[in-house]
Amino acid sequence: RSRAVRDDEGSEKAWQLAKQYSSQALSLDGDSEETHTAIAQIKLMHDWDWHAAREHALRALQLNPSSPEAHTVYARYLRTAGNIGEALNQRRQAVALDPFRGDLKEQLTLERYFARDYQTNVASARQALANDPNSPNGHVELCFNLGHLRLFDESVAECSKALALDGHADWAGVYTREYREHGYEAAGLLIARKQLNETLKRPQPDLWDLANAYVSAGMRKEALDTLFRGLKTHEPGLLQVRVDPDFDSIRNDPRYAELVRQIGFPIE
């Protein structure tokens, strides 16, 4: 399952332009909450300058405690620092400040997934599906969260619906048959390998998508090789690798410990 934060991604040129513009904006108005939020995002997701990211995020919150964006960037810093409980609290505050923004709700759902609050995510997804029975995100959330709760029959039913809505109705039948004959893990592995093959067919697969595809397919070496490649470019997805349940299967590998050491996560 890919967990890339797409609005944090971009070319190196785009990052450098963002740095240039935010620096100019700060020189014009040092008390702009928007500018401090933007700089905090750059310092965190691109530069991996933890101290500066924290300082700018806190300054943005000080300038405007009612800014959902300031709470959002501080939540990302806190997650990176391993304080998932406070990161979740910041996400809740962001949603409370602007409860009609779908992106903030999606980010809160993701943070709950990282916090392993699967039960709340299941309840939230059921509510979303009551309003829109064909919501792909609702079925995907139920698929994964029910699986973590070991409610396998329900999870498989939701995963099958998600596959069909994603244009893979032909996979759904194979998937359910594999589940009946060989169990939940085997069925998940079958689909993960199909998704990996699709990812590998792309001319230039996104690095984080590829790492997710490899780890889901049970290919630990390839997953770790891909994650280490991300060190050179400061791949933003690496900042969630310590808390993302999708990477639990590689945590006992010595190379995982080395990866974490080289990233040099902050502690909060």
C-alpha positions in Angstrom: 0.0 0.0 0.0 1.6 3.2 -1.1 1.7 5.9 1.6 3.5 8.6 -0.3 2.6 12.2 0.6 2.3 13.4 -2.9 2.0 17.1 -2.1 5.4 16.9 -0.5 7.1 15.6 -3.7 8.6 17.5 -6.5 11.7 18.0 -8.6 14.9 19.5 -7.1 14.3 22.6 -9.2 10.9 23.0 -7.6 12.3 22.7 -4.1 15.0 25.2 -4.8 12.5 27.7 -6.2 10.4 27.2 -3.1 13.4 28.0 -0.9 14.2 31.1 -2.9 10.7 32.5 -2.8 10.2 31.7 0.9 13.5 33.3 1.8 12.5 36.4 -0.2 9.1 36.5 1.5 10.7 36.2 5.0 13.0 39.1 4.3 9.9 41.2 3.4 7.8 40.1 6.3 9.4 38.2 9.2 6.0 37.8 10.9 4.2 36.0 8.2 2.7 32.7 9.4 2.4 31.4 5.9 6.1 32.0 5.2 7.2 30.3 8.4 4.9 27.3 7.6 6.4 27.1 4.1 10.0 27.2 5.4 9.2 24.6 8.0 7.9 22.3 5.3 11.1 22.8 3.2 13.4 22.4 6.1 11.7 19.2 7.2 10.8 17.4 4.0 13.7 18.4 1.8 16.6 19.7 3.8 16.2 17.4 6.8 17.1 20.3 9.0 15.1 19.2 12.1 16.0 22.1 14.3 15.0 24.7 11.8 11.9 22.8 10.8 10.7 22.8 14.5 11.6 26.4 15.1 9.7 27.7 12.0 6.7 25.4 12.7 6.4 26.7 16.3 6.8 30.3 15.1 4.0 29.8 12.6 1.8 28.4 15.4 2.7 31.3 17.6 1.8 33.8 14.9 -1.5 32.1 14.1 -2.7 29.3 16.3 -5.8 29.0 14.1 -3.8 28.0 11.0 -4.6 24.4 9.9 -1.4 24.5 7.8 0.8 25.4 10.7 -0.7 22.5 12.8 -0.2 20.2 9.8 3.5 20.9 9.3 4.1 20.7 13.1 2.3 17.3 13.0 4.7 16.1 10.3 7.7 17.2 12.3 6.4 15.5 15.4 5.7 12.3 13.5 9.3 12.4 12.1 10.5 12.9 15.7 8.6 9.8 16.8 6.0 11.6 18.9 3.0 10.1 17.1 0.6 10.9 19.9 1.2 14.6 19.8 1.3 14.5 16.0 -2.2 13.0 16.1 -3.3 15.7 18.4 -2.1 18.4 16.0 -4.0 16.7 13.1 -7.2 16.7 15.2 -6.7 20.4 15.8 -6.2 21.1 12.1 -9.5 19.3 11.2 -11.3 21.1 14.0 -10.2 24.4 12.6 -11.5 23.6 9.1 -13.8 20.6 9.3 -14.9 20.8 5.7 -11.5 20.2 4.1 -11.2 16.7 2.8 -7.4 16.7 2.6 -7.1 17.4 6.4 -9.5 14.5 7.1 -7.4 12.2 4.9 -4.2 13.3 6.7 -5.9 12.6 10.1 -6.9 9.1 8.9 -3.3 8.5 7.8 -2.0 9.7 11.2 -4.4 7.3 13.0 -3.0 4.5 10.8 0.5 5.4 11.9 -0.8 5.5 15.5 -2.3 2.0 14.9 -5.7 3.3 15.9 -7.4 0.9 13.4 -10.7 0.8 15.2 -11.3 4.5 14.8 -10.4 4.4 11.2 -12.8 1.6 10.6 -15.6 3.6 12.2 -14.7 6.6 10.2 -14.6 4.7 6.9 -18.0 3.1 7.6 -19.4 6.5 8.1 -17.9 7.8 4.8 -19.3 4.8 3.0 -22.8 5.4 4.4 -22.6 8.8 2.6 -21.0 7.5 -0.5 -21.1 3.6 -1.0 -18.7 3.8 -4.0 -16.0 5.8 -2.2 -12.7 4.0 -3.2 -10.9 5.5 -0.2 -13.5 4.2 2.2 -13.2 0.6 0.9 -9.4 0.9 0.9 -9.4 2.1 4.5 -11.7 -0.7 5.6 -9.6 -3.2 3.7 -6.3 -2.4 5.5 -7.6 -1.5 8.9 -9.9 -4.5 9.2 -6.9 -6.7 8.2 -4.8 -5.3 11.0 -7.7 -6.0 13.4 -7.6 -9.6 12.0 -11.2 -9.4 10.8 -10.2 -11.2 7.6 -13.5 -12.1 6.0 -14.7 -8.5 6.2 -11.3 -7.2 5.1 -11.3 -9.4 2.0 -14.8 -8.3 1.1 -13.7 -4.6 1.2 -10.4 -5.3 -0.6 -12.3 -6.9 -3.4 -14.6 -3.9 -3.7 -11.6 -1.6 -3.7 -9.9 -3.6 -6.4 -13.0 -3.5 -8.6 -13.3 0.3 -8.1 -9.7 0.7 -9.0 -10.2 -1.1 -12.4 -9.0 -4.5 -11.3 -12.3 -6.4 -11.1 -10.5 -9.4 -12.7 -8.0 -9.5 -9.8 -10.9 -9.5 -7.2 -12.0 -13.0 -8.2 -8.5 -14.4 -8.1 -7.9 -12.7 -4.8 -11.0 -14.1 -3.0 -10.3 -17.6 -4.4 -6.7 -17.4 -3.1 -8.0 -16.3 0.3 -10.4 -19.3 0.5 -7.8 -21.8 -0.5 -4.6 -20.5 1.1 -5.5 -17.8 3.6 -5.3 -14.0 4.1 -1.6 -13.6 3.9 -1.3 -15.6 0.7 -4.1 -13.6 -0.9 -2.5 -10.3 0.0 0.8 -11.4 -1.3 -0.7 -12.4 -4.7 -2.2 -8.9 -5.2 0.9 -7.2 -3.9 3.0 -9.0 -6.6 0.5 -8.0 -9.3 0.8 -4.4 -8.1 4.6 -4.6 -8.0 4.6 -5.8 -11.6 2.5 -2.8 -12.6 4.8 -0.5 -10.8 7.9 -1.9 -12.5 6.3 -1.4 -15.9 6.3 2.4 -15.4 9.1 4.2 -17.3 10.4 5.8 -14.1 8.7 4.3 -11.0 8.3 6.7 -8.1 10.9 5.6 -5.5 8.5 5.6 -2.6 5.8 3.7 -4.5 8.5 1.1 -5.5 9.6 0.7 -1.9 6.0 0.1 -0.8 5.5 -2.3 -3.6 8.6 -4.3 -2.7 7.8 -4.5 1.0 4.2 -5.5 0.4 5.4 -8.3 -2.0 7.7 -9.7 0.7 10.9 -8.6 -1.1 12.9 -7.3 1.9 16.2 -6.9 0.1 14.8 -5.0 -2.8 12.7 -2.8 -0.4 15.7 -1.9 1.6 17.8 -1.3 -1.5 15.2 1.1 -2.7 14.9 2.9 0.7 18.7 3.4 0.8 18.6 4.9 -2.7 16.2 7.5 -1.2 18.9 8.7 1.2 20.7 10.5 -1.6 17.7 12.6 -2.6 16.1 13.0 0.9 13.0 11.1 -0.3 10.2 12.5 1.9 8.6 9.1 2.4 11.6 8.0 4.4 10.5 10.3 7.2 7.5 8.0 8.0 9.4 4.7 7.8 9.7 4.4 11.6 5.9 4.6 12.2 4.4 3.2 9.1 2.9 -0.3 9.8 3.4 -1.3 6.2 7.2 -1.5 7.0 6.9 -3.7 10.1 8.2 -6.7 8.2 11.7 -5.2 7.7 12.3 -3.8 11.2 14.2 -6.8 12.4 16.7 -6.5 9.5 20.1 -5.1 10.5 20.0 -2.9 7.4 16.8 -1.2 8.7 18.6 -0.1 11.8 21.4 1.3 9.6 18.9 3.1 7.5 17.4 4.8 10.6 20.9 5.7 11.8 21.7 7.4 8.5 18.5 9.4 8.4 19.4 10.6 11.9 15.8 11.2 13.1 15.2 13.9 15.7 13.8 13.0 19.1 10.9 15.0 20.6 
